[in-house]
Amino acid sequence: MKHKPLDLVRLLARVTRAGKIVWRKERSRDRWAASIGSEKPYVEFIYLARTDDVGSDRTIARLSAFGIILDYAIGTEGWELICEMLSTKDDDWRKWKQRCDRQLAAGMTLLRRLQRSRA
């Protein structure tokens, strides 16, 4: 059976939702770690540098697990699954994710209204 990297992230998310893996924020870093037997997977966020002196937000979620590193850009399924995993037990992360989800929903509602309206 051939597995794809995203299958690993999906399975990690399911096992995390089931409460069998707990991700913990590491001190003073935008990084979370877990323990699965002898494995020590982690997620860290990468901020791309900008040359216009404007700060950047989280852009890439890097998952390191089982000897591989997977990078998922914001807006991808991998990114969403990783954010969901981290929000399972982390109140600050869950609030951030809920706020992002509300903002996305509000934007979609506005655009759907605009689409239905007559010009």
C-alpha positions in Angstrom: 0.0 0.0 0.0 1.4 3.4 -1.0 0.9 6.3 1.4 1.1 10.0 0.7 2.6 12.5 3.1 -0.9 14.1 3.6 -2.2 10.7 4.7 0.3 10.9 7.7 -1.1 14.4 8.6 -4.7 13.2 8.3 -4.0 10.2 10.6 -2.1 12.4 13.1 -5.1 14.7 13.2 -7.5 11.8 13.8 -5.4 10.4 16.6 -5.0 13.8 18.1 -8.8 14.4 18.0 -9.3 11.1 19.7 -7.1 12.4 22.6 -4.3 9.8 22.0 -1.7 12.5 21.2 -1.3 15.8 23.0 0.6 18.6 21.5 2.3 21.0 23.9 3.7 24.4 23.1 7.4 24.8 23.7 8.5 27.8 25.7 9.4 31.0 23.8 9.0 29.4 20.3 6.2 29.1 17.8 6.7 25.3 18.1 4.6 22.4 19.5 5.8 18.9 20.3 4.3 15.6 21.2 5.4 12.1 22.2 4.4 8.9 20.4 6.4 6.1 21.9 10.0 6.9 21.1 9.0 9.4 18.4 9.1 13.1 19.2 7.2 14.8 16.4 7.0 18.6 16.3 5.2 21.4 14.4 6.9 24.7 14.0 5.8 27.8 12.0 7.9 29.5 9.6 7.7 33.3 8.9 8.9 34.3 5.5 11.1 37.4 5.5 9.9 40.4 3.7 12.1 43.1 2.3 9.7 46.0 2.8 10.1 46.2 6.6 6.6 44.9 7.1 6.4 42.0 9.5 5.2 38.6 8.3 2.7 36.2 9.9 2.8 32.5 10.0 3.3 31.3 6.4 4.4 27.7 6.5 3.6 24.9 9.0 6.5 22.5 9.2 5.7 19.0 10.6 8.7 16.8 11.5 7.7 13.2 12.3 9.0 9.7 11.7 12.2 10.9 10.0 10.5 13.2 7.5 9.8 16.9 7.3 6.6 18.1 5.7 6.0 21.8 4.9 2.4 23.1 4.2 1.7 26.7 3.2 -1.2 28.6 4.6 -4.5 27.7 2.9 -3.6 24.1 2.1 -5.3 21.0 3.6 -2.1 20.1 5.4 -2.0 23.6 7.1 -5.6 23.3 8.1 -5.1 19.8 9.6 -2.0 20.9 11.5 -3.9 23.9 12.9 -6.8 21.7 13.9 -4.4 19.3 15.7 -2.8 22.1 17.7 -6.2 23.6 18.6 -7.4 20.4 20.2 -5.9 21.0 23.7 -4.4 24.5 23.5 -6.9 27.3 24.5 -4.9 30.1 22.9 -4.5 28.2 19.7 -8.2 27.2 19.6 -9.2 30.9 20.1 -6.9 32.0 17.3 -8.3 29.3 15.0 -11.9 30.1 15.9 -11.3 33.8 15.2 -9.8 32.9 11.8 -12.7 30.6 11.0 -15.2 33.4 11.9 -13.4 35.9 9.7 -13.3 33.5 6.8 -17.0 32.7 7.2 -17.9 36.4 7.3 -15.9 37.1 4.2 -17.6 34.2 2.4 -21.1 35.5 3.5 -20.3 38.9 2.2 -19.0 37.6 -1.2 -22.1 35.3 -1.6 -24.4 38.3 -1.0 -22.5 40.3 -3.5 -22.7 37.5 -6.0 -26.5 37.2 -5.6 -27.1 41.0 -5.8 -28.0 42.7 -9.0 -25.4 45.2 -10.2 
